[in-house]
Amino acid sequence: MKKLLGIMVLGLLLSGNAYANINSFNKWLYDNGHYELVEKVESEKCKSFDKGDTNWYYNNCDRPLYKNKSEIYTYPSRYWIPEENPKPKPNYITLAYEFFRYSIFEKPKVMKYSINPSKTSYKFQSNLIEEKYIDKQLNKSGLLSYLFFENGEIKIDKISPKNRFGKFIDDDTKFRSQSVGKTMVSYVVGHAICEGYIESVDSKVNDWPILENTLYYNQKLINLLNFRAGDQKYTWDYFFVNPKIFKNNEGKTIETYLNFEFQNSKKSKAKFNYSSFLANLILNYVVFKTDENFEELLEKIFKEKVKIENEVFFSKVLGPKLQGNADNIFYATRYDYLRIAKAMLDDWQNDTCVGKYLKTIFEKKEKKGNQRKPANFPYARSYAGMFQTNYEFIPKKRPVMGMHGYGGQHIVIDFENSRIIVANSIHENWDAKKIIYSKIRKGIN
């Protein structure tokens, strides 16, 4: 009975949150002039009161309501749109609502570790070709942006048209990602090693006091980077498996979760276990090792080396820095994601210290094996230090590494053939095999 009551209460909370979020979305649409999608309305109850009297204020009639002209679908089984076979299939306005929830527009004042733009941002050369199939996908799916870079030039540069999502986004829009953010964490780890803060990927994490009496203490860093920490009985994706207090790892410091969910935890057999918690733990280990120089390290990477054109940032949660308040949720514009990927390509090809780090984690990649859903990325069979790799459409020995996140965020780098594809998306109801992995394998015909 108690379990049933709990489920009913949770359902009411989720439905209440969904209503509040939809009203916020509708207000955002209205405030930004999208009157073709939304209208301001007065509730029927408020029509029975005199404007300005006690009942009028008591029933919040001074606060306007906004009604969408189309139905927005919600999915109680999962907070976001399910990635496989959502029912009903999301219509345009549902995708627009998903974009709002998953973008900076919903939380413009998010706490963050911010990196300011470079004064001399990297300027891309372009030699564009037409690609009608990608135009078709942009006109009917959740695909927002597509960039194909090869041999120093952007060859395809597409963004959702104005009659789709182009009314909400432009080249300065910051796209959020959590799974792509995990790979950004790995890139930061590589620089922390090359700057001398961490000895190597084979170093043991036995010098961070908050890890003591947990399964993570004294493990090799590479085991954590490959998500083979033996923590599958405790966490996966962004959930805790048998939570003592917290259902998921959103909003609290790493030390808080370690104290309540991992005290006296025991390592299980090492196998691939996709985990947002572990990505955050690794990022905060870098914070611990760099201490007051963490922001300086981020500036060296993104501002001085990558030469970003707009601010990029990692999110952070409320709490002291050394208790682990950094979060792998990452925001950047479409072109700055490409700049970061190009910096990785340059590191690899120029055999810099960070390039050697990328080659090391590629050599130490591990097969994923069976995975729990929803963290089931179908195209890559192996994981290499928080990069996806060993793609089923690409020769096994060819050094191709990438990122694949919720909704269809893809960044894939072919280090051998100097190719990069960056795709931003709300929902992956388009052919990634054809426009991402086939083009990485073959190039442009």
C-alpha positions as CSV (number, residue, x, y, z in Angstrom):
1,M,0.0,0.0,0.0
2,K,2.8,2.4,0.9
3,K,4.6,1.6,-2.4
4,L,1.4,2.3,-4.4
5,L,0.9,5.6,-2.5
6,G,4.5,6.6,-3.2
7,I,4.0,5.9,-6.9
8,M,0.8,8.0,-6.9
9,V,2.5,10.9,-5.1
10,L,5.5,10.7,-7.5
11,G,3.1,10.7,-10.5
12,L,1.3,13.8,-9.2
13,L,4.7,15.6,-8.6
14,L,5.9,14.7,-12.1
15,S,2.6,15.8,-13.7
16,G,2.7,19.1,-11.7
17,N,6.3,19.7,-12.7
18,A,5.4,19.0,-16.3
19,Y,2.5,21.5,-16.2
20,A,4.8,24.2,-14.6
21,N,7.5,23.5,-17.2
22,I,5.0,23.7,-20.1
23,N,3.6,27.0,-18.8
24,S,7.2,28.3,-18.6
25,F,7.8,27.2,-22.1
26,N,4.6,28.8,-23.4
27,K,5.5,32.1,-21.6
28,W,9.0,31.9,-23.2
29,L,7.4,31.5,-26.6
30,Y,5.0,34.4,-26.1
31,D,7.7,36.7,-24.6
32,N,9.9,36.0,-27.7
33,G,7.1,36.8,-30.2
34,H,6.2,33.3,-31.4
35,Y,2.5,34.1,-31.5
36,E,1.9,31.6,-34.2
37,L,2.5,28.9,-31.6
38,V,1.0,30.3,-28.4
39,E,-1.6,32.7,-27.1
40,K,-2.2,34.5,-23.8
41,V,-5.5,33.3,-22.2
42,E,-7.6,34.1,-19.1
43,S,-8.8,31.1,-17.0
44,E,-12.5,30.6,-16.9
45,K,-12.5,30.9,-13.1
46,C,-10.9,34.4,-13.3
47,K,-13.7,35.6,-15.6
48,S,-16.2,35.3,-12.7
49,F,-14.2,37.7,-10.5
50,D,-13.9,41.5,-10.6
51,K,-10.5,42.5,-11.7
52,G,-8.4,43.5,-8.7
53,D,-10.7,42.1,-5.9
54,T,-9.5,39.7,-3.2
55,N,-10.7,36.5,-5.1
56,W,-9.0,37.7,-8.3
57,Y,-5.6,38.0,-6.6
58,Y,-6.1,34.9,-4.4
59,N,-6.6,32.8,-7.6
60,N,-3.5,34.3,-9.2
61,C,-5.6,36.0,-11.9
62,D,-2.9,38.7,-12.0
63,R,-0.6,36.1,-13.5
64,P,-1.3,35.5,-17.2
65,L,-1.7,32.0,-18.6
66,Y,-0.3,30.9,-21.9
67,K,-1.8,28.3,-24.1
68,N,-0.1,26.4,-26.8
69,K,-2.0,26.0,-30.1
70,S,-0.7,22.4,-30.5
71,E,-0.6,19.5,-28.2
72,I,2.7,18.9,-26.3
73,Y,3.3,15.2,-25.6
74,T,4.8,14.1,-22.3
75,Y,6.4,10.7,-21.4
76,P,5.8,9.7,-17.8
77,S,8.1,6.6,-18.2
78,R,11.1,8.9,-18.6
79,Y,11.8,12.5,-17.8
80,W,13.0,13.1,-21.4
81,I,11.7,11.8,-24.7
82,P,12.5,8.1,-24.8
83,E,15.3,7.5,-27.2
84,E,13.8,4.3,-28.7
85,N,10.3,4.1,-30.2
86,P,8.6,6.9,-28.2
87,K,4.8,6.6,-28.2
88,P,3.4,8.9,-29.4
89,K,6.1,10.0,-31.8
90,P,7.0,13.6,-30.9
91,N,5.5,16.3,-33.0
92,Y,7.1,19.6,-33.8
93,I,5.9,21.4,-30.7
94,T,7.0,18.5,-28.5
95,L,10.5,18.7,-29.9
96,A,10.5,22.5,-29.5
97,Y,9.5,21.9,-25.8
98,E,12.2,19.3,-25.4
99,F,14.8,21.8,-26.8
100,F,13.6,24.4,-24.3
101,R,14.0,22.0,-21.4
102,Y,17.3,20.8,-22.5
103,S,18.8,24.2,-23.3
104,I,20.2,27.2,-21.5
105,F,16.9,29.1,-22.1
106,E,15.2,27.2,-19.2
107,K,18.0,28.0,-16.7
108,P,19.9,31.0,-18.0
109,K,21.5,31.7,-14.6
110,V,23.0,28.2,-14.2
111,M,26.0,28.0,-11.8
112,K,29.1,27.3,-13.8
113,Y,32.8,27.0,-14.3
114,S,33.0,29.5,-17.2
115,I,35.7,30.0,-19.8
116,N,35.6,33.3,-21.6
117,P,36.1,33.7,-25.4
118,S,39.6,34.1,-26.9
119,K,40.5,37.5,-28.2
120,T,41.8,35.7,-31.3
121,S,39.3,33.0,-31.8
122,Y,40.1,30.3,-34.5
123,K,38.6,31.2,-37.9
124,F,37.5,28.3,-40.0
125,Q,38.0,28.1,-43.8
126,S,35.0,26.9,-45.8
127,N,34.6,25.2,-49.1
128,L,31.0,24.3,-49.0
129,I,29.1,21.7,-51.0
130,E,25.3,21.1,-51.2
131,E,23.9,18.1,-49.4
132,K,20.2,17.8,-50.1
133,Y,19.7,14.7,-47.9
134,I,20.8,16.6,-44.8
135,D,18.5,19.5,-45.8
136,K,15.7,17.0,-45.9
137,Q,16.6,15.7,-42.4
138,L,16.7,19.3,-41.0
139,N,13.3,19.9,-42.5
140,K,11.5,16.9,-40.9
141,S,13.4,15.7,-37.8
142,G,15.0,16.8,-34.5
143,L,18.3,17.6,-36.2
144,L,19.4,21.1,-35.3
145,S,22.8,21.6,-36.8
146,Y,25.3,19.7,-38.9
147,L,29.0,20.4,-39.6
148,F,31.4,18.3,-41.7
149,F,35.1,19.3,-41.5
150,E,37.8,17.7,-43.7
151,N,41.4,18.5,-44.3
152,G,41.3,22.0,-42.8
153,E,38.0,23.1,-44.3
154,I,34.3,23.1,-43.4
155,K,32.6,21.2,-46.3
156,I,29.0,21.0,-45.1
157,D,27.5,23.7,-42.8
158,K,23.8,23.3,-42.1
159,I,21.4,24.6,-39.5
160,S,17.7,24.1,-38.9
161,P,15.7,26.4,-41.2
162,K,13.5,29.3,-39.9
163,N,10.3,27.4,-40.4
164,R,11.6,24.7,-38.0
165,F,14.0,25.3,-35.1
166,G,16.0,28.1,-36.8
167,K,13.5,30.5,-35.1
168,F,15.0,29.6,-31.8
169,I,18.7,29.1,-32.5
170,D,21.6,30.7,-34.3
171,D,25.4,30.4,-34.4
172,D,25.7,31.9,-30.9
173,T,23.3,29.4,-29.3
174,K,24.9,27.2,-26.6
175,F,24.0,23.5,-26.9
176,R,24.0,21.4,-23.8
177,S,25.3,17.9,-23.5
178,Q,26.0,15.5,-20.7
179,S,27.5,12.6,-22.6
180,V,29.6,14.8,-24.8
181,G,30.5,16.6,-21.6
182,K,32.0,13.4,-20.3
183,T,34.5,13.4,-23.2
184,M,35.3,17.0,-22.4
185,V,36.2,15.8,-18.9
186,S,38.6,13.3,-20.5
187,Y,40.2,16.0,-22.5
188,V,40.7,18.1,-19.3
189,V,42.2,15.0,-17.6
190,G,44.8,14.8,-20.5
191,H,45.8,18.4,-20.0
192,A,46.0,17.9,-16.2
193,I,48.5,15.0,-16.8
194,C,50.5,17.0,-19.3
195,E,50.6,20.0,-16.9
196,G,52.0,17.7,-14.2
197,Y,49.1,17.7,-11.8
198,I,48.5,13.9,-12.4
199,E,51.3,11.5,-13.1
200,S,49.6,9.3,-15.7
201,V,46.4,7.4,-16.6
202,D,47.9,4.4,-14.6
203,S,48.1,6.5,-11.4
204,K,46.1,5.3,-8.5
205,V,43.5,7.7,-7.0
206,N,44.7,7.1,-3.4
207,D,45.5,10.7,-2.5
208,W,41.9,12.2,-2.4
209,P,40.6,11.8,1.2
210,I,36.9,11.8,0.3
211,L,37.4,8.5,-1.6
212,E,38.5,6.6,1.5
213,N,36.2,3.7,2.5
214,T,34.6,3.6,-0.9
215,L,35.1,1.3,-3.9
216,Y,36.9,4.0,-5.9
217,Y,39.8,4.4,-3.5
218,N,43.2,3.2,-4.8
219,Q,41.8,2.3,-8.3
220,K,43.8,3.2,-11.4
221,L,42.6,6.3,-13.2
222,I,42.3,4.4,-16.5
223,N,39.7,2.1,-14.9
224,L,37.6,5.1,-14.0
225,L,38.1,6.7,-17.4
226,N,37.0,3.5,-19.1
227,F,33.9,3.2,-16.8
228,R,35.2,-0.1,-15.4
229,A,35.3,0.8,-11.8
230,G,33.2,-2.2,-10.6
231,D,30.5,0.1,-9.4
232,Q,27.5,-1.4,-11.2
233,K,25.8,-2.5,-8.0
234,Y,25.7,1.1,-6.9
235,T,25.2,3.4,-9.9
236,W,24.5,3.5,-13.7
237,D,23.6,6.3,-16.1
238,Y,22.6,9.1,-13.7
239,F,20.8,6.8,-11.2
240,F,21.8,5.0,-8.0
241,V,20.8,1.4,-8.2
242,N,19.7,0.7,-4.6
243,P,19.6,4.3,-3.3
244,K,19.9,4.8,0.4
245,I,18.9,8.5,0.2
246,F,19.3,9.9,-3.3
247,K,17.6,8.5,-6.4
248,N,20.0,10.2,-8.9
249,N,23.2,12.2,-8.8
250,E,21.8,15.6,-9.7
251,G,22.3,18.7,-7.6
252,K,24.7,17.6,-4.8
253,T,28.4,17.5,-4.3
254,I,30.5,14.3,-4.9
255,E,31.4,14.2,-1.2
256,T,27.7,14.1,-0.3
257,Y,27.0,11.1,-2.6
258,L,30.1,9.3,-1.4
259,N,29.1,9.8,2.2
260,F,25.5,8.5,1.8
261,E,25.6,6.1,-1.1
262,F,29.1,4.7,-1.2
263,Q,30.4,4.4,2.3
264,N,32.0,0.9,2.8
265,S,31.1,0.0,-0.8
266,K,32.9,-2.9,-2.3
267,K,34.2,-3.1,-5.9
268,S,32.6,-5.8,-8.1
269,K,34.1,-7.4,-11.1
270,A,35.2,-4.7,-13.5
271,K,32.8,-4.3,-16.5
272,F,31.6,-1.4,-18.6
273,N,29.1,0.6,-16.6
274,Y,28.1,4.0,-18.1
275,S,27.9,6.5,-15.2
276,S,27.4,10.3,-15.0
277,F,28.4,10.0,-11.3
278,L,31.8,8.6,-12.2
279,A,32.3,11.3,-14.9
280,N,31.6,13.9,-12.2
281,L,33.9,12.2,-9.8
282,I,36.8,12.2,-12.3
283,L,36.2,15.9,-13.1
284,N,36.3,16.7,-9.4
285,Y,39.4,14.7,-8.9
286,V,41.0,17.1,-11.4
287,V,39.6,20.0,-9.4
288,F,41.2,18.5,-6.3
289,K,44.6,17.9,-8.0
290,T,44.7,21.4,-9.5
291,D,43.1,23.2,-6.5
292,E,43.2,27.0,-7.1
293,N,44.6,26.4,-10.6
294,F,41.5,24.6,-12.0
295,E,40.0,27.6,-13.7
296,E,43.5,28.5,-15.0
297,L,43.8,25.0,-16.5
298,L,40.4,25.4,-18.2
299,E,41.5,28.8,-19.7
300,K,44.7,27.2,-21.0
301,I,42.7,24.5,-22.8
302,F,39.7,26.3,-24.2
303,K,40.7,30.0,-24.4
304,E,44.4,29.8,-25.3
305,K,44.6,26.5,-27.2
306,V,41.2,25.8,-28.7
307,K,40.6,29.6,-29.2
308,I,36.8,29.5,-28.6
309,E,34.7,32.3,-30.1
310,N,32.0,32.2,-27.3
311,E,31.9,31.4,-23.7
312,V,31.9,27.6,-22.9
313,F,31.3,26.1,-19.5
314,F,30.9,23.2,-17.2
315,S,28.0,23.4,-14.8
316,K,28.4,23.2,-11.1
317,V,26.2,22.5,-8.1
318,L,25.8,24.3,-4.8
319,G,28.6,23.5,-2.4
320,P,32.3,24.0,-1.7
321,K,34.7,23.5,-4.5
322,L,36.8,20.8,-2.8
323,Q,33.7,18.8,-1.8
324,G,33.3,18.2,-5.5
325,N,30.9,20.8,-7.0
326,A,31.9,20.5,-10.7
327,D,29.4,18.8,-13.1
328,N,30.2,17.3,-16.5
329,I,27.1,19.0,-18.1
330,F,28.8,21.1,-20.8
331,Y,27.6,24.0,-23.0
332,A,29.2,25.3,-26.2
333,T,28.1,26.7,-29.6
334,R,28.1,24.5,-32.7
335,Y,31.3,26.1,-34.0
336,D,33.0,25.9,-30.6
337,Y,32.3,22.2,-30.4
338,L,34.0,21.9,-33.8
339,R,36.9,24.0,-32.5
340,I,37.4,21.7,-29.6
341,A,37.3,18.6,-31.9
342,K,39.8,20.3,-34.2
343,A,42.1,20.9,-31.2
344,M,41.9,17.1,-30.4
345,L,42.7,16.3,-34.1
346,D,45.7,18.7,-34.0
347,D,47.0,17.2,-30.8
348,W,46.8,13.6,-32.2
349,Q,48.4,14.5,-35.6
350,N,51.1,16.7,-34.1
351,D,51.9,14.1,-31.4
352,T,51.7,16.6,-28.6
353,C,51.7,15.5,-25.0
354,V,47.8,15.6,-25.1
355,G,48.0,13.8,-28.4
356,K,50.0,11.0,-26.7
357,Y,47.3,10.9,-24.0
358,L,44.6,10.4,-26.7
359,K,46.6,7.7,-28.3
360,T,47.2,6.0,-24.9
361,I,43.5,5.9,-24.0
362,F,42.8,4.6,-27.6
363,E,45.2,1.8,-27.1
364,K,43.7,1.0,-23.7
365,K,40.1,0.9,-25.0
366,E,37.9,-1.8,-23.6
367,K,34.9,-3.6,-25.2
368,K,31.6,-2.5,-23.7
369,G,29.9,-5.9,-23.7
370,N,26.3,-5.9,-22.6
371,Q,24.9,-2.6,-21.5
372,R,22.0,-1.5,-19.5
373,K,19.6,0.8,-21.3
374,P,19.1,3.8,-21.8
375,A,22.9,4.3,-22.0
376,N,23.0,2.0,-25.1
377,F,24.9,3.8,-27.9
378,P,24.5,1.4,-30.8
379,Y,27.3,2.4,-33.1
380,A,30.4,2.0,-31.0
381,R,31.5,-1.3,-29.5
382,S,34.3,0.0,-27.3
383,Y,35.0,2.8,-24.9
384,A,38.4,4.6,-24.6
385,G,38.8,7.0,-21.8
386,M,35.3,8.5,-22.1
387,F,35.4,8.4,-25.9
388,Q,33.2,6.1,-28.0
389,T,35.3,4.0,-30.5
390,N,35.5,0.8,-32.5
391,Y,32.6,1.7,-34.7
392,E,30.8,-1.1,-36.5
393,F,30.9,0.6,-39.9
394,I,34.6,1.6,-39.7
395,P,37.8,-0.6,-39.9
396,K,38.7,-1.7,-36.4
397,K,42.3,-0.4,-36.4
398,R,41.4,3.0,-37.9
399,P,41.8,5.6,-35.2
400,V,38.3,7.1,-35.0
401,M,37.0,8.3,-31.7
402,G,33.9,10.2,-30.8
403,M,31.0,11.3,-28.6
404,H,27.4,10.4,-28.7
405,G,24.9,12.0,-26.4
406,Y,21.2,12.2,-25.6
407,G,18.9,13.4,-28.4
408,G,21.5,12.8,-31.1
409,Q,24.5,14.9,-30.1
410,H,27.4,13.5,-32.2
411,I,31.0,14.5,-32.4
412,V,33.2,12.1,-34.3
413,I,36.9,12.5,-35.2
414,D,38.8,10.5,-37.8
415,F,42.4,11.2,-36.8
416,E,43.8,9.4,-39.9
417,N,41.8,11.1,-42.5
418,S,41.4,14.5,-40.8
419,R,37.6,14.4,-40.7
420,I,35.2,15.7,-38.1
421,I,31.5,15.7,-37.9
422,V,29.5,17.7,-35.3
423,A,25.8,17.3,-35.1
424,N,23.4,18.8,-32.6
425,S,20.0,17.5,-32.2
426,I,16.9,17.3,-30.0
427,H,15.8,13.8,-30.9
428,E,17.6,11.2,-33.0
429,N,14.7,10.5,-35.4
430,W,17.1,10.8,-38.4
431,D,19.7,8.4,-40.0
432,A,22.9,8.8,-38.0
433,K,24.4,5.8,-39.8
434,K,24.1,7.5,-43.1
435,I,25.0,11.1,-42.3
436,I,27.5,10.6,-39.5
437,Y,29.3,7.2,-39.7
438,S,29.1,6.6,-43.4
439,K,30.5,10.0,-44.1
440,I,33.3,9.5,-41.6
441,R,34.2,6.2,-43.2
442,K,34.0,7.4,-46.9
443,G,34.3,11.1,-46.8
444,I,32.3,13.2,-49.3
445,N,31.7,11.4,-52.6
